[in-house]
């Protein structure tokens, strides 16, 4: 039975027979489903159909329709009965997305994306402009595009549409939409951009703090200062009044703090029992340096009287992955009424690292944040006396906090005391507590303090004003239409502020390791026009294989490190790391590997065979016939590799039938070889 008939019968049943739906809901679904079928192409073999309804607080109903076919794929669309498509997803099942060249180019994928937007969001489409996403890249599987709404030359803040296109099949993999902004003001800014920057710095500002990166291989920390925006959620300067204003997103349920959990957590769980067998746990819990399980629970209960009445239901001992001399107890506890608690503590000295107790949900009429701070600080002065004096209370606690629905006081308070050094905070080092407004007790505590680290001097850093100038260029500080509660306001702010940290000494953008961030730039080669390999080089670029410089240098010899980078087998690895890769692939001692040696044609075969996973098969040299007349020039160990690659159509000889195995490869010849490797579906 065709899908159209199936849907018609289903819809008829829903409208006529189902007692679950009110008539208005049936009408809404019929309207939404009819519209979906006019704008979407659903394959006829997607015969399974499911749906869900969502009702917003204002009563608006939206629908999720899902079509799928067994071992075929699926299509999902999220839309309201007025035809607004908020999201769309599709997936075509395939045996694999092999390492091959894409069927569609990036430009073709762009046209597919634009045509889809025009079809599902015709009202907004004329006002969209493509913007470059942060970290733009290329690959053979998908193409990702972002379009932003503009009114004239001014963008509408955060009003973007994103589309992902499958470059193998040409279908839309995902779409995230937005409605056209209404009521944009026709006002003239009073502030110039320089005045807006001054106001931003004064009223919103930048923050400097110490960040940390833990190197697991070397087992040490890198500590480095950074500048970042205090606000990354769009706080802006009103272009008319010069005041700081906040964006308003009525559909958002949470307000997010700037800091997010980092890799530098208190411990690393190696398994359910911390990597220890039951016998080892028993032995560890009875050695003199570690508190036994029973003694540790007793200490915890003395420190946290509210644990009285809880029974132990799980216990595990964990080793700190950064310092194997440190051990931590973790206890899970529960009461007969089904409430739970947990405790984490240092197994050697009994120091509390964290605990969590249930909180009450009673209306708070008079317990203020100042009252909560008094409770928290009395607790911390006793329980964290060794570090509390190094901290400072901050309202930016880094948690996602539900917005209050009314003006009443919250039933509990999260309070964060961040570690300070040289007058600036230390990332991921803090004491955090939750104080229950009903019991007036601490019901959550977390201690995260990194030991044995040193902090760089910050006296010679650039000023916030100097850093702001750099940020303004990199993150596009400019005029936008900012959504506010009463509509839209013309304002100045950063259009792409997320995830950006800057070196306070040089002003360079940094990565999470504290190293200069290598920006993802799609090159525009200036030296390949008319070259015999031009089209292959551009096809590889479109599929994610490229050098980041704007000069390809097609006739230069290629080094082994450059080849590995071009073919995506390594990133920006050090020469020492590259030598390890070369030694593994070529089967030579690491000391003989040279990252900067030029690649020969026969050596290229090692790397292709490694990529194919045919190393052992290629070693059976006696079963292969070398396919070129220059056999005397080839290394015996590579005859099988070359024969396999010729058989796949990846390599071939010159016009005279010779291979010239010892010839150094040029970059263009390398591109040709990789192109044919991918084109032949390997």
VOSEKE-230013 format. One record per residue (C-alpha): chain; residue number from 0; x, y, z. Coordinates in steps of 0.5 Angstrom, whole numbers, plus 500, padded with zeros to 3 digits. Example, Ala and Ser with C-alpha at 12.3 -4.5 7.8 and 13.67 -1.06 7.14 Angstrom:
A, 0, 525, 491, 516
A, 1, 527, 498, 514
//
This chain:
A, 0, 500, 500, 500
A, 1, 503, 507, 498
A, 2, 505, 512, 504
A, 3, 499, 517, 502
A, 4, 494, 512, 503
A, 5, 497, 509, 509
A, 6, 497, 517, 512
A, 7, 490, 518, 509
A, 8, 487, 512, 513
A, 9, 491, 514, 519
A, 10, 488, 521, 519
A, 11, 481, 519, 518
A, 12, 482, 514, 524
A, 13, 484, 520, 528
A, 14, 479, 525, 526
A, 15, 473, 520, 526
A, 16, 474, 514, 531
A, 17, 479, 517, 537
A, 18, 477, 519, 543
A, 19, 483, 521, 546
A, 20, 483, 528, 541
A, 21, 479, 534, 542
A, 22, 476, 536, 536
A, 23, 481, 542, 536
A, 24, 487, 538, 537
A, 25, 485, 533, 531
A, 26, 484, 540, 527
A, 27, 491, 542, 529
A, 28, 494, 535, 527
A, 29, 490, 535, 520
A, 30, 493, 542, 518
A, 31, 500, 541, 520
A, 32, 500, 534, 517
A, 33, 497, 537, 511
A, 34, 502, 542, 510
A, 35, 508, 538, 512
A, 36, 506, 533, 506
A, 37, 506, 539, 501
A, 38, 513, 542, 503
A, 39, 516, 535, 504
A, 40, 518, 529, 500
A, 41, 517, 523, 504
A, 42, 520, 516, 500
A, 43, 514, 512, 499
A, 44, 518, 506, 502
A, 45, 518, 510, 509
A, 46, 511, 506, 511
A, 47, 512, 507, 519
A, 48, 509, 513, 522
A, 49, 509, 516, 529
A, 50, 507, 523, 532
A, 51, 507, 527, 538
A, 52, 504, 533, 540
A, 53, 507, 539, 545
A, 54, 503, 544, 548
A, 55, 506, 551, 550
A, 56, 504, 554, 556
A, 57, 500, 559, 552
A, 58, 496, 553, 549
A, 59, 500, 553, 542
A, 60, 500, 546, 540
A, 61, 506, 544, 536
A, 62, 507, 537, 532
A, 63, 513, 532, 531
A, 64, 512, 527, 525
A, 65, 516, 521, 524
A, 66, 516, 517, 518
A, 67, 521, 511, 517
A, 68, 522, 505, 513
A, 69, 526, 499, 516
A, 70, 533, 499, 514
A, 71, 531, 505, 509
A, 72, 532, 511, 514
A, 73, 527, 516, 517
A, 74, 525, 523, 517
A, 75, 523, 528, 523
A, 76, 519, 534, 522
A, 77, 517, 539, 528
A, 78, 512, 544, 526
A, 79, 506, 548, 528
A, 80, 499, 548, 525
A, 81, 500, 555, 522
A, 82, 506, 552, 518
A, 83, 512, 554, 522
A, 84, 517, 549, 521
A, 85, 522, 549, 527
A, 86, 526, 543, 526
A, 87, 527, 537, 521
A, 88, 532, 531, 521
A, 89, 533, 526, 516
A, 90, 538, 520, 516
A, 91, 539, 515, 510
A, 92, 541, 508, 512
A, 93, 548, 506, 509
A, 94, 552, 500, 510
A, 95, 558, 505, 511
A, 96, 560, 512, 510
A, 97, 566, 510, 506
A, 98, 573, 514, 506
A, 99, 571, 516, 499
A, 100, 570, 523, 495
A, 101, 563, 526, 496
A, 102, 558, 526, 491
A, 103, 556, 533, 491
A, 104, 560, 539, 492
A, 105, 560, 544, 497
A, 106, 557, 549, 492
A, 107, 552, 544, 490
A, 108, 550, 543, 498
A, 109, 549, 550, 499
A, 110, 544, 550, 493
A, 111, 541, 544, 496
A, 112, 541, 548, 503
A, 113, 538, 554, 500
A, 114, 532, 551, 496
A, 115, 530, 547, 503
A, 116, 530, 554, 507
A, 117, 526, 557, 502
A, 118, 521, 552, 501
A, 119, 520, 551, 509
A, 120, 521, 558, 511
A, 121, 519, 562, 505
A, 122, 517, 568, 510
A, 123, 524, 569, 513
A, 124, 528, 567, 507
A, 125, 529, 573, 503
A, 126, 532, 576, 509
A, 127, 537, 571, 510
A, 128, 545, 572, 509
A, 129, 550, 566, 510
A, 130, 555, 567, 515
A, 131, 561, 563, 517
A, 132, 561, 559, 523
A, 133, 566, 559, 528
A, 134, 571, 553, 526
A, 135, 569, 553, 519
A, 136, 571, 546, 516
A, 137, 570, 542, 510
A, 138, 569, 534, 510
A, 139, 567, 529, 505
A, 140, 560, 527, 509
A, 141, 557, 533, 510
A, 142, 556, 541, 509
A, 143, 554, 545, 514
A, 144, 551, 552, 513
A, 145, 549, 558, 518
A, 146, 544, 564, 515
A, 147, 543, 570, 519
A, 148, 537, 575, 519
A, 149, 538, 582, 517
A, 150, 534, 588, 516
A, 151, 538, 592, 511
A, 152, 545, 592, 514
A, 153, 544, 590, 521
A, 154, 543, 583, 523
A, 155, 538, 581, 528
A, 156, 542, 578, 534
A, 157, 541, 570, 535
A, 158, 536, 570, 529
A, 159, 539, 564, 525
A, 160, 538, 558, 521
A, 161, 543, 552, 520
A, 162, 542, 547, 515
A, 163, 547, 540, 515
A, 164, 547, 537, 508
A, 165, 549, 530, 507
A, 166, 554, 530, 501
A, 167, 554, 523, 499
A, 168, 546, 523, 498
A, 169, 544, 530, 497
A, 170, 539, 530, 503
A, 171, 538, 535, 508
A, 172, 541, 532, 515
A, 173, 538, 537, 520
A, 174, 535, 544, 520
A, 175, 534, 548, 525
A, 176, 529, 554, 524
A, 177, 527, 561, 527
A, 178, 521, 565, 526
A, 179, 522, 572, 522
A, 180, 523, 578, 527
A, 181, 517, 583, 527
A, 182, 517, 590, 530
A, 183, 524, 592, 528
A, 184, 525, 599, 530
A, 185, 527, 604, 525
A, 186, 531, 608, 530
A, 187, 538, 612, 529
A, 188, 544, 610, 534
A, 189, 546, 616, 538
A, 190, 553, 612, 540
A, 191, 558, 611, 535
A, 192, 562, 604, 536
A, 193, 568, 607, 540
A, 194, 563, 610, 545
A, 195, 559, 603, 545
A, 196, 566, 600, 546
A, 197, 567, 604, 552
A, 198, 560, 603, 555
A, 199, 561, 596, 554
A, 200, 568, 596, 558
A, 201, 565, 600, 563
A, 202, 558, 597, 564
A, 203, 559, 589, 562
A, 204, 567, 588, 562
A, 205, 572, 583, 561
A, 206, 574, 578, 566
A, 207, 582, 575, 567
A, 208, 583, 569, 570
A, 209, 588, 563, 571
A, 210, 586, 557, 567
A, 211, 589, 550, 567
A, 212, 591, 544, 563
A, 213, 593, 537, 565
A, 214, 597, 534, 561
A, 215, 596, 526, 562
A, 216, 602, 524, 558
A, 217, 607, 528, 562
A, 218, 602, 528, 569
A, 219, 603, 536, 570
A, 220, 599, 542, 569
A, 221, 600, 548, 565
A, 222, 597, 554, 568
A, 223, 596, 561, 564
A, 224, 592, 567, 565
A, 225, 586, 569, 560
A, 226, 582, 574, 558
A, 227, 574, 573, 556
A, 228, 568, 577, 556
A, 229, 564, 577, 563
A, 230, 558, 576, 559
A, 231, 557, 571, 553
A, 232, 549, 571, 553
A, 233, 548, 577, 549
A, 234, 548, 583, 554
A, 235, 549, 589, 550
A, 236, 550, 597, 550
A, 237, 543, 600, 547
A, 238, 545, 604, 541
A, 239, 541, 610, 543
A, 240, 541, 611, 551
A, 241, 548, 608, 552
A, 242, 545, 603, 557
A, 243, 547, 596, 558
A, 244, 541, 591, 556
A, 245, 540, 584, 556
A, 246, 537, 580, 551
A, 247, 530, 577, 552
A, 248, 528, 570, 549
A, 249, 521, 568, 552
A, 250, 522, 560, 550
A, 251, 529, 560, 554
A, 252, 528, 556, 561
A, 253, 535, 557, 564
A, 254, 540, 563, 565
A, 255, 547, 560, 564
A, 256, 553, 562, 568
A, 257, 560, 563, 564
A, 258, 564, 558, 567
A, 259, 562, 550, 565
A, 260, 565, 544, 568
A, 261, 572, 542, 566
A, 262, 576, 536, 565
A, 263, 580, 538, 572
A, 264, 575, 535, 576
A, 265, 576, 532, 583
A, 266, 577, 525, 581
A, 267, 577, 520, 576
A, 268, 572, 514, 576
A, 269, 576, 508, 574
A, 270, 571, 503, 574
A, 271, 565, 501, 579
A, 272, 570, 500, 585
A, 273, 575, 505, 583
A, 274, 579, 499, 579
A, 275, 580, 495, 585
A, 276, 578, 488, 586
A, 277, 573, 486, 593
A, 278, 580, 483, 596
A, 279, 584, 489, 594
A, 280, 578, 494, 597
A, 281, 578, 490, 603
A, 282, 586, 490, 604
A, 283, 586, 498, 602
A, 284, 581, 499, 607
A, 285, 585, 496, 613
A, 286, 592, 499, 612
A, 287, 594, 504, 617
A, 288, 594, 510, 612
A, 289, 587, 509, 610
A, 290, 581, 510, 614
A, 291, 577, 504, 614
A, 292, 570, 504, 611
A, 293, 566, 504, 618
A, 294, 571, 509, 620
A, 295, 570, 514, 614
A, 296, 563, 514, 615
A, 297, 563, 515, 622
A, 298, 567, 521, 621
A, 299, 562, 524, 615
A, 300, 556, 523, 620
A, 301, 560, 527, 625
A, 302, 561, 533, 620
A, 303, 554, 532, 617
A, 304, 549, 531, 623
A, 305, 544, 530, 617
A, 306, 546, 524, 615
A, 307, 544, 520, 622
A, 308, 539, 515, 620
A, 309, 542, 514, 613
A, 310, 544, 507, 611
A, 311, 550, 505, 607
A, 312, 548, 502, 600
A, 313, 554, 503, 596
A, 314, 562, 504, 597
A, 315, 568, 505, 593
A, 316, 575, 507, 593
A, 317, 578, 511, 588
A, 318, 585, 513, 586
A, 319, 586, 520, 584
A, 320, 589, 520, 577
A, 321, 593, 526, 577
A, 322, 596, 523, 584
A, 323, 596, 516, 585
A, 324, 598, 517, 592
A, 325, 591, 520, 594
A, 326, 585, 515, 595
A, 327, 578, 518, 596
A, 328, 572, 514, 599
A, 329, 565, 515, 595
A, 330, 559, 513, 599
A, 331, 552, 512, 597
A, 332, 547, 512, 602
A, 333, 539, 512, 603
A, 334, 533, 512, 608
A, 335, 527, 507, 608
A, 336, 523, 513, 605
A, 337, 527, 513, 599
A, 338, 531, 519, 600
A, 339, 538, 519, 598
A, 340, 545, 522, 600
A, 341, 552, 521, 598
A, 342, 559, 523, 601
A, 343, 566, 524, 598
A, 344, 572, 524, 602
A, 345, 579, 524, 602
A, 346, 581, 516, 605
A, 347, 587, 518, 608
A, 348, 586, 525, 612
A, 349, 578, 525, 612
A, 350, 577, 531, 609
A, 351, 570, 532, 606
A, 352, 571, 533, 598
A, 353, 563, 533, 597
A, 354, 556, 531, 599
A, 355, 549, 532, 597
A, 356, 543, 531, 601
A, 357, 536, 532, 599
A, 358, 533, 539, 599
A, 359, 526, 541, 602
A, 360, 521, 545, 597
A, 361, 518, 549, 602
A, 362, 516, 556, 601
A, 363, 521, 561, 603
A, 364, 518, 568, 606
A, 365, 524, 571, 610
A, 366, 531, 567, 609
A, 367, 535, 572, 604
A, 368, 541, 571, 600
A, 369, 545, 574, 606
A, 370, 542, 569, 611
A, 371, 545, 564, 607
A, 372, 552, 567, 606
A, 373, 552, 567, 613
A, 374, 551, 560, 614
A, 375, 555, 558, 608
A, 376, 561, 562, 611
A, 377, 561, 559, 618
A, 378, 561, 552, 615
A, 379, 567, 553, 610
A, 380, 571, 557, 616
A, 381, 570, 550, 619
A, 382, 570, 545, 614
A, 383, 575, 548, 609
A, 384, 579, 552, 614
A, 385, 586, 551, 610
A, 386, 583, 554, 603
A, 387, 577, 559, 605
A, 388, 581, 565, 606
A, 389, 584, 564, 599
A, 390, 577, 565, 596
A, 391, 572, 570, 594
A, 392, 564, 570, 594
A, 393, 562, 571, 587
A, 394, 555, 571, 584
A, 395, 557, 568, 578
A, 396, 557, 561, 580
A, 397, 557, 557, 573
A, 398, 551, 553, 574
A, 399, 545, 553, 570
A, 400, 540, 556, 574
A, 401, 532, 556, 573
A, 402, 529, 563, 572
A, 403, 524, 565, 578
A, 404, 517, 564, 576
A, 405, 515, 570, 581
A, 406, 518, 575, 586
A, 407, 519, 570, 592
A, 408, 525, 568, 595
A, 409, 528, 561, 593
A, 410, 527, 555, 597
A, 411, 535, 554, 597
A, 412, 541, 558, 595
A, 413, 547, 556, 591
A, 414, 553, 560, 593
A, 415, 560, 560, 590
A, 416, 567, 562, 593
A, 417, 572, 562, 588
A, 418, 579, 561, 589
A, 419, 583, 568, 588
A, 420, 591, 569, 586
A, 421, 594, 575, 584
A, 422, 587, 578, 585
A, 423, 584, 574, 579
A, 424, 580, 568, 580
A, 425, 582, 561, 578
A, 426, 578, 557, 574
A, 427, 575, 550, 576
A, 428, 578, 552, 583
A, 429, 572, 553, 588
A, 430, 568, 552, 594
A, 431, 561, 551, 592
A, 432, 555, 550, 597
A, 433, 547, 550, 597
A, 434, 544, 552, 603
A, 435, 536, 550, 604
A, 436, 532, 556, 606
A, 437, 527, 551, 610
A, 438, 532, 548, 614
A, 439, 538, 553, 614
A, 440, 543, 548, 613
A, 441, 548, 546, 608
A, 442, 545, 541, 603
A, 443, 550, 541, 598
A, 444, 558, 542, 598
A, 445, 564, 541, 593
A, 446, 571, 543, 594
A, 447, 575, 543, 588
A, 448, 582, 546, 589
A, 449, 589, 544, 585
A, 450, 595, 543, 589
A, 451, 602, 544, 587
A, 452, 601, 549, 582
A, 453, 605, 556, 580
A, 454, 602, 562, 577
A, 455, 605, 566, 572
A, 456, 606, 574, 574
A, 457, 600, 578, 570
A, 458, 603, 585, 572
A, 459, 606, 586, 564
A, 460, 599, 584, 561
A, 461, 595, 588, 556
A, 462, 590, 593, 559
A, 463, 582, 591, 558
A, 464, 582, 596, 553
A, 465, 587, 594, 549
A, 466, 584, 586, 549
A, 467, 577, 589, 547
A, 468, 580, 592, 541
A, 469, 583, 585, 539
A, 470, 576, 582, 541
A, 471, 572, 587, 537
A, 472, 575, 585, 531
A, 473, 575, 577, 532
A, 474, 568, 577, 535
A, 475, 565, 582, 531
A, 476, 563, 588, 536
A, 477, 557, 591, 532
A, 478, 550, 594, 531
A, 479, 545, 589, 532
A, 480, 537, 588, 533
A, 481, 537, 585, 540
A, 482, 531, 582, 542
A, 483, 528, 585, 549
A, 484, 522, 584, 553
A, 485, 518, 589, 549
A, 486, 520, 588, 542
A, 487, 527, 589, 539
A, 488, 532, 595, 541
A, 489, 538, 597, 536
A, 490, 544, 595, 540
A, 491, 552, 594, 540
A, 492, 555, 587, 542
A, 493, 559, 581, 540
A, 494, 556, 577, 535
A, 495, 560, 571, 536
A, 496, 562, 571, 543
A, 497, 562, 564, 545
A, 498, 568, 560, 547
A, 499, 573, 565, 546
A, 500, 579, 566, 551
A, 501, 585, 571, 549
A, 502, 592, 571, 552
A, 503, 593, 577, 556
A, 504, 600, 578, 554
A, 505, 600, 578, 546
A, 506, 592, 578, 545
A, 507, 592, 572, 541
A, 508, 586, 567, 541
A, 509, 588, 561, 545
A, 510, 586, 554, 545
A, 511, 584, 550, 552
A, 512, 591, 548, 553
A, 513, 593, 555, 553
A, 514, 597, 555, 546
A, 515, 595, 560, 540
A, 516, 589, 557, 537
A, 517, 590, 555, 530
A, 518, 584, 558, 526
A, 519, 580, 554, 521
A, 520, 581, 557, 515
A, 521, 579, 555, 508
A, 522, 585, 556, 503
A, 523, 584, 560, 497
A, 524, 590, 557, 493
A, 525, 593, 562, 488
A, 526, 598, 558, 485
A, 527, 594, 552, 481
A, 528, 590, 556, 476
A, 529, 591, 552, 469
A, 530, 596, 547, 473
A, 531, 594, 539, 471
A, 532, 592, 537, 478
A, 533, 588, 544, 479
A, 534, 581, 540, 479
A, 535, 584, 534, 483
A, 536, 587, 539, 488
A, 537, 580, 543, 489
A, 538, 576, 537, 489
A, 539, 580, 534, 495
A, 540, 579, 541, 498
A, 541, 572, 540, 498
A, 542, 572, 534, 501
A, 543, 577, 536, 507
A, 544, 584, 535, 504
A, 545, 588, 541, 504
A, 546, 594, 545, 506
A, 547, 591, 551, 510
A, 548, 596, 556, 506
A, 549, 593, 560, 500
A, 550, 599, 557, 496
A, 551, 599, 550, 494
A, 552, 606, 550, 491
A, 553, 604, 544, 487
A, 554, 611, 543, 484
A, 555, 615, 542, 491
A, 556, 617, 536, 493
A, 557, 613, 534, 499
A, 558, 615, 531, 506
A, 559, 613, 526, 510
A, 560, 610, 530, 515
A, 561, 606, 534, 510
A, 562, 603, 528, 507
A, 563, 601, 526, 514
A, 564, 597, 532, 515
A, 565, 595, 533, 508
A, 566, 592, 526, 508
A, 567, 589, 527, 515
A, 568, 593, 522, 518
A, 569, 595, 527, 524
A, 570, 594, 534, 526
A, 571, 599, 539, 528
A, 572, 603, 534, 532
A, 573, 610, 535, 534
A, 574, 616, 532, 530
A, 575, 617, 527, 535
A, 576, 610, 525, 535
A, 577, 610, 524, 527
A, 578, 616, 520, 528
A, 579, 613, 515, 532
A, 580, 607, 515, 526
A, 581, 612, 514, 521
A, 582, 616, 509, 524
A, 583, 610, 505, 526
A, 584, 607, 505, 518
A, 585, 614, 504, 515
A, 586, 616, 498, 520
A, 587, 623, 502, 522
A, 588, 626, 504, 529
A, 589, 623, 511, 531
A, 590, 630, 513, 531
A, 591, 631, 512, 523
A, 592, 624, 516, 522
A, 593, 625, 523, 519
A, 594, 619, 527, 519
A, 595, 622, 532, 514
A, 596, 625, 527, 509
A, 597, 622, 528, 502
A, 598, 617, 522, 500
A, 599, 618, 518, 495
A, 600, 613, 514, 490
A, 601, 614, 507, 493
A, 602, 614, 510, 500
A, 603, 607, 513, 499
A, 604, 605, 506, 498
A, 605, 607, 504, 506
A, 606, 602, 509, 508
A, 607, 596, 507, 503
A, 608, 597, 500, 505
A, 609, 596, 502, 512
A, 610, 590, 506, 511
A, 611, 587, 500, 507
A, 612, 589, 495, 513
A, 613, 592, 491, 508
A, 614, 599, 491, 511
A, 615, 600, 483, 513
A, 616, 597, 481, 506
A, 617, 602, 486, 502
A, 618, 608, 482, 506
A, 619, 606, 476, 502
A, 620, 611, 479, 496
A, 621, 612, 472, 493
A, 622, 604, 472, 491
A, 623, 605, 478, 487
A, 624, 608, 480, 480
A, 625, 611, 487, 480
A, 626, 607, 491, 474
A, 627, 612, 495, 472
A, 628, 619, 494, 468
A, 629, 623, 498, 473
A, 630, 623, 492, 478
A, 631, 630, 493, 479
A, 632, 629, 500, 482
A, 633, 624, 498, 487
A, 634, 625, 495, 494
A, 635, 623, 488, 495
A, 636, 619, 489, 501
A, 637, 614, 494, 497
A, 638, 613, 490, 491
A, 639, 606, 487, 494
A, 640, 604, 494, 496
A, 641, 605, 497, 489
A, 642, 601, 491, 486
A, 643, 595, 491, 491
A, 644, 595, 499, 489
A, 645, 595, 498, 482
A, 646, 590, 493, 482
A, 647, 585, 498, 485
A, 648, 587, 503, 480
A, 649, 590, 508, 485
A, 650, 597, 508, 482
A, 651, 599, 507, 475
A, 652, 606, 508, 471
A, 653, 608, 514, 466
A, 654, 607, 514, 458
A, 655, 612, 509, 458
A, 656, 610, 504, 463
A, 657, 615, 506, 468
A, 658, 613, 507, 476
A, 659, 620, 510, 478
A, 660, 619, 508, 485
A, 661, 625, 512, 488
A, 662, 622, 519, 485
A, 663, 621, 524, 490
A, 664, 613, 526, 490
A, 665, 611, 533, 488
A, 666, 605, 536, 492
A, 667, 601, 535, 486
A, 668, 603, 528, 485
A, 669, 601, 527, 492
A, 670, 594, 530, 491
A, 671, 593, 526, 484
A, 672, 595, 519, 488
A, 673, 590, 521, 494
A, 674, 585, 523, 489
A, 675, 585, 516, 486
A, 676, 585, 513, 492
A, 677, 579, 516, 495
A, 678, 575, 516, 488
A, 679, 576, 508, 487
A, 680, 572, 508, 494
A, 681, 578, 506, 498
//
